Amino acid sequence: MKKALIAMSGGVDSAVAALLTAEAGYDCIGCTMHLFENQDAGVSPARSCCSLDDAEDARSVAYRLGMPHYVFNYTEEFRERVICRFVSCYLRGETPNPCIDCNRSMKFGKLLERAQVLGCDCVVTGHYAVIEERDGRYSLKKARDAGKDQTYVLYMLSQEQLARIRFPLGGMTKAETRRLAEARGFLNAKKPDSQDICFVPDGDYARVIELHCGYPAAPGSFVDREGRILGQHRGIIRYTVGQHRGLGLGWHEPLYVLRIDAEKNEVVLGPQEALLSRELVAPAFHWIAGEPPRGPVRCMAKARYRQREQPALAEPLPDGGVRVIFDENQRAITPGQSVVLYDGDTVLGGGEIGKEGR
């Protein structure tokens, strides 16, 4: 009998993933990753940490399914590899996606290591994505439920990792997942999806960044494209490319964040049309096939999670990066976010957008 380590977050998706894996005949071990303490998220120590509440929800489901459940403490690793990187990206004037870093370092890094120690054949998660194998090669494909597809945050997976991962929900819709959980009496069947970054539960990124830095963000100048001072900002960590609201400037025309210059502590503002561009460079690009194509490829690309895919040409660069040239102008291409390439339903790969070449 094959053995599976089930990542159980406490939500309905991972609960149903555990159910389906058990019904498929696997010997299952449920686990929850304890990733941060209250103080990491700026939450009062007197309050119950949401991650601990989630662990109890996961334990309840595991108990109903008759499988053991463990909590693995990865707070130090998570702080170093996800939270600290999140903070440093904002301090560099970039806008990171910590869910991608968490998948890379924790869910499909530390958990795969733990699975090997426990003698498990695979790690199972509740992500909405599909893995297909043909002649020993693995492809990552979009989920059936387009509205829940999570391939954008999974582009970093290697061939070796894909061989040891299972996504049971890839062929299901979210509505089907909830109905199945309710039919089995899972207490989290109607639990709402998490909308915020886990360690920023109230959405106040700047407060968490200042907490981890140990000092408040320094104010600086809003400037136009010619360097003329337009006013004062409240710290570059409070702004991202494309932002219009919350600038606090009573200007005679609408202004948008065009660029963030961390070295000068300046936020460059300008008209919305100045946000449009057709090209970007991802300096370190990961091809899921394990190697780049021999030349430029036509594809569909998205430069942020909620963006619709856009037709583009992807050109592999000699240094391992990729230049993406969109057919049409894109708004607010943002350093620190990721560009992910698709060929139909298949993910070709992805990489973090750099400041150069944007």
VOGU-3710 file (C-alpha; in Angstrom, 3 decimals, decimal comma):
1> mkkaliamsg> 0,000/0,000/0,000  1,340/3,419/-0,945  1,780/6,013/1,784  0,807/9,696/1,496  1,564/12,759/3,589  -1,473/15,068/3,410  -0,909/18,798/3,924  -3,988/19,887/5,877  -4,393/23,620/6,344  -7,691/23,401/8,202
11> gvdsavaall> -9,661/24,519/5,148  -12,199/22,589/3,130  -9,913/21,991/0,130  -7,207/20,083/1,984  -9,888/18,202/3,944  -11,459/16,862/0,760  -8,012/16,147/-0,694  -7,375/13,969/2,364  -10,721/12,215/1,920  -10,100/11,447/-1,747
21> taeagydcig> -6,583/10,184/-1,061  -7,812/7,856/1,682  -10,587/6,551/-0,576  -7,985/5,905/-3,280  -6,401/3,355/-0,964  -3,408/5,256/0,390  -2,091/4,854/3,905  -2,477/8,504/4,940  -0,779/10,751/7,471  -2,322/14,178/7,988
31> ctmhlfenqd> -0,113/17,119/8,893  -0,461/20,829/9,501  2,449/23,212/9,138  2,730/25,670/12,015  4,368/28,549/10,181  4,208/31,647/12,363  3,581/32,861/15,870  1,257/35,692/16,886  4,135/38,128/17,170  5,180/37,442/13,557
41> agvsparscc> 1,792/38,717/12,394  1,555/41,541/14,902  -1,298/39,804/16,719  -1,697/40,106/20,479  -0,301/37,071/22,360  -3,600/37,008/24,274  -5,492/36,070/21,118  -5,743/32,584/19,694  -3,475/32,377/16,670  -5,438/31,625/13,506
51> slddaedars> -2,875/28,983/12,521  -3,578/27,080/15,760  -7,334/27,246/15,196  -6,771/25,886/11,695  -4,694/23,035/13,104  -7,621/22,014/15,300  -9,957/22,039/12,283  -7,486/19,846/10,387  -7,160/17,472/13,338  -10,948/17,103/13,480
61> vayrlgmphy> -11,104/16,047/9,830  -8,168/13,656/10,204  -9,911/12,057/13,205  -13,097/11,532/11,178  -11,045/9,874/8,437  -9,188/7,651/10,887  -5,742/8,940/10,033  -3,028/10,237/12,381  -2,451/13,972/12,405  0,696/15,864/13,332
71> vfnyteefre> 1,655/19,524/13,580  5,107/20,307/12,233  6,728/23,463/13,566  8,423/25,378/10,764  8,219/28,868/12,242  11,956/29,566/11,989  12,197/28,369/8,389  9,059/30,276/7,409  10,326/33,462/9,028  13,645/33,196/7,210
81> rvicrfvscy> 12,485/32,027/3,793  9,103/33,738/3,437  8,547/36,592/5,888  12,088/38,003/5,729  12,078/37,783/1,956  8,690/39,501/1,861  10,080/42,340/3,987  13,297/42,715/2,007  11,416/42,825/-1,315  9,252/45,713/-0,132
91> lrgetpnpci> 12,341/47,514/1,163  13,831/47,186/-2,351  10,741/48,780/-3,853  9,315/45,507/-5,184  5,940/43,816/-4,642  6,449/40,130/-3,761  4,074/37,185/-3,850  4,785/35,280/-0,602  2,452/32,411/-1,540  4,900/31,462/-4,294
101> dcnrsmkfgk> 7,809/31,565/-1,850  5,833/29,456/0,632  5,057/26,831/-2,006  8,677/26,748/-3,112  10,318/26,580/0,307  7,719/25,085/2,602  4,889/23,062/1,048  7,009/21,542/-1,695  10,338/21,972/0,017  10,178/21,077/3,703
111> lleraqvlgc> 7,132/18,811/3,354  8,712/16,720/0,618  11,762/16,331/2,858  9,544/15,269/5,761  7,637/12,843/3,527  10,864/11,109/2,607  11,822/10,759/6,266  8,408/9,248/7,034  8,633/6,808/4,144  5,783/8,435/2,216
121> dcvvtghyav> 5,517/8,030/-1,530  3,926/11,410/-2,115  2,747/14,727/-0,688  -0,912/15,622/-1,245  -2,323/19,166/-1,127  -5,648/20,822/-1,837  -4,374/22,962/-4,713  -6,545/23,281/-7,794  -4,197/22,060/-10,524  -3,586/18,910/-12,560
131> ieerdgrysl> -0,421/16,827/-12,956  -0,155/14,600/-15,995  2,535/12,012/-16,705  3,486/10,686/-20,118  6,508/8,497/-20,800  8,116/9,494/-17,522  7,749/13,253/-18,106  5,378/15,378/-16,044  3,227/18,339/-17,034  1,476/20,873/-14,833
141> kkardagkdq> -1,937/21,788/-16,204  -4,771/24,096/-15,285  -7,571/22,929/-13,027  -11,034/22,189/-14,315  -12,405/25,092/-12,247  -10,905/28,084/-14,047  -11,949/30,430/-11,260  -9,942/28,447/-8,690  -6,965/27,440/-10,843  -3,739/27,866/-8,845
151> tyvlymlsqe> -1,093/27,019/-11,409  0,220/30,597/-11,268  1,651/29,926/-7,786  2,967/26,467/-8,706  5,199/27,269/-11,670  8,392/26,527/-9,678  7,728/22,776/-9,426  10,418/20,523/-10,898  10,063/17,189/-12,660  11,295/15,416/-9,520
161> qlarirfplg> 8,752/17,222/-7,354  5,839/16,683/-9,738  6,552/12,948/-9,613  5,959/12,986/-5,839  2,979/15,375/-5,597  -0,752/14,717/-5,917  -3,515/17,293/-6,498  -6,799/15,375/-6,057  -8,972/18,465/-6,581  -7,679/19,304/-10,055
171> gmtkaetrrl> -10,698/17,781/-11,764  -13,292/19,250/-9,373  -15,066/22,566/-8,988  -15,072/24,394/-5,681  -18,822/23,841/-5,402  -18,311/20,090/-5,756  -15,606/20,192/-3,089  -17,905/21,911/-0,607  -20,801/19,571/-1,337  -18,611/16,536/-0,739
181> aeargflnak> -17,288/17,992/2,531  -20,811/18,752/3,706  -22,033/15,267/2,801  -19,230/13,808/4,950  -20,042/16,073/7,867  -16,750/18,007/7,877  -17,021/20,979/10,233  -15,106/23,167/7,761  -17,426/22,447/4,805  -18,648/26,056/4,732
191> kpdsqdicfv> -15,470/27,648/6,058  -14,693/30,741/3,939  -11,553/30,827/1,847  -8,649/32,844/3,184  -8,347/36,168/1,375  -5,250/37,627/3,014  -1,629/36,626/3,282  -1,558/34,293/6,292  0,924/36,350/8,325  -0,832/39,630/7,435
201> pdgdyarvie> -4,344/38,739/8,652  -5,657/42,309/8,569  -4,055/43,235/5,234  -1,805/45,891/6,774  1,458/44,947/5,050  3,306/48,074/6,170  2,681/47,385/9,857  4,058/43,843/9,592  7,090/45,058/7,627  7,850/47,725/10,226
211> lhcgypaapg> 7,383/45,156/12,969  10,041/42,904/11,457  12,384/45,771/10,599  12,153/47,202/14,096  11,813/50,778/12,848  9,229/52,851/10,954  9,513/53,363/7,218  11,259/56,625/6,379  9,183/59,271/4,600  10,512/60,614/1,316
221> sfvdregril> 9,553/62,445/-1,841  6,958/61,848/-4,502  8,583/62,957/-7,759  7,500/63,162/-11,379  9,378/61,556/-14,254  11,704/64,556/-14,476  12,556/64,357/-10,783  10,516/67,369/-9,662  9,181/66,991/-6,124  5,399/66,706/-5,950
231> gqhrgiiryt> 4,954/66,007/-2,248  5,918/63,643/0,559  5,227/59,915/0,826  4,894/57,864/4,043  7,537/55,226/3,237  8,063/53,248/0,028  6,663/50,068/1,621  3,175/51,591/1,377  3,166/51,817/-2,411  3,197/49,551/-5,431
241> vgqhrglglg> 3,387/50,098/-9,179  0,002/51,087/-10,594  -1,366/52,438/-7,309  -3,638/55,478/-7,541  -5,617/55,537/-4,300  -4,121/56,514/-0,989  -1,371/58,774/-2,310  -2,657/61,731/-0,303  -1,860/64,259/-3,024  -4,397/66,852/-4,085
251> wheplyvlri> -3,111/67,118/-7,630  -4,814/68,730/-10,610  -4,673/65,481/-12,614  -4,792/61,778/-11,672  -1,405/60,381/-10,689  -0,236/56,778/-10,496  2,834/55,064/-9,078  5,151/54,385/-12,021  8,273/53,250/-10,226  9,787/52,992/-6,757
261> daeknevvlg> 13,413/54,062/-6,300  14,529/52,499/-3,034  18,051/53,959/-3,189  16,721/57,515/-3,373  13,669/56,729/-1,227  11,496/58,200/-3,963  8,150/57,191/-5,447  7,870/58,214/-9,093  4,398/59,332/-10,180  2,870/60,038/-13,560
271> pqeallsrel> -0,176/59,614/-15,804  -1,868/56,264/-16,227  -0,702/55,865/-19,820  2,900/55,829/-18,589  2,142/52,492/-16,889  1,735/50,756/-20,237  4,527/48,557/-21,560  4,918/45,468/-23,730  8,102/43,895/-22,415  9,494/42,414/-19,238
281> vapafhwiag> 12,462/40,304/-18,212  12,414/37,479/-15,667  16,130/37,094/-14,819  15,867/33,574/-13,356  13,228/31,548/-15,196  12,093/28,025/-14,337  10,973/25,780/-17,202  8,834/22,922/-15,931  10,164/20,639/-18,661  13,584/21,003/-17,042
291> epprgpvrcm> 15,213/22,844/-19,925  14,410/25,888/-22,074  13,162/25,649/-25,642  15,727/26,119/-28,381  14,296/29,428/-29,467  11,458/31,933/-28,924  8,028/30,430/-28,350  4,544/31,788/-28,862  2,490/31,440/-25,702  -0,022/33,031/-23,387
301> akaryrqreq> 1,384/34,899/-20,391  0,132/36,478/-17,199  2,175/38,915/-15,129  0,038/38,832/-11,977  -2,246/36,298/-10,325  -5,608/37,820/-11,207  -4,641/38,941/-14,707  -6,109/37,278/-17,755  -3,564/35,518/-19,929  -2,302/37,601/-22,828
311> palaeplpdg> -0,690/36,503/-26,123  3,066/36,962/-26,098  6,435/35,835/-27,420  8,843/34,363/-24,853  12,539/34,544/-25,710  14,982/32,436/-23,613  18,110/34,420/-22,717  21,661/33,016/-22,521  21,907/33,715/-18,777  18,842/31,620/-17,910
321> gvrvifdenq> 16,364/34,459/-17,957  13,440/35,055/-20,290  12,289/38,151/-22,134  8,519/38,289/-22,642  7,135/40,536/-25,383  3,376/40,931/-25,243  1,347/41,500/-28,392  -0,324/44,474/-26,740  0,567/46,908/-23,994  0,083/45,682/-20,435
331> raitpgqsvv> -0,718/47,876/-17,449  1,545/48,128/-14,412  4,052/45,322/-14,932  5,445/45,093/-11,404  8,919/44,010/-10,241  8,657/41,248/-7,634  5,543/39,718/-9,152  5,881/36,667/-11,405  5,258/36,047/-15,071  3,876/32,601/-15,899
341> lydgdtvlgg> 3,711/31,168/-19,425  1,068/28,802/-20,778  0,626/26,682/-23,884  -3,101/26,077/-23,809  -3,781/24,397/-20,460  -0,137/23,477/-19,902  2,187/25,591/-17,761  5,507/26,138/-19,514  7,168/27,814/-16,537  7,570/31,079/-14,737
351> geigkegr> 9,893/33,502/-13,039  10,020/36,660/-10,958  9,855/39,922/-12,878  13,004/41,994/-12,536  13,479/45,747/-12,554  15,740/45,597/-15,588  14,141/45,414/-18,978  10,724/46,430/-17,802
//
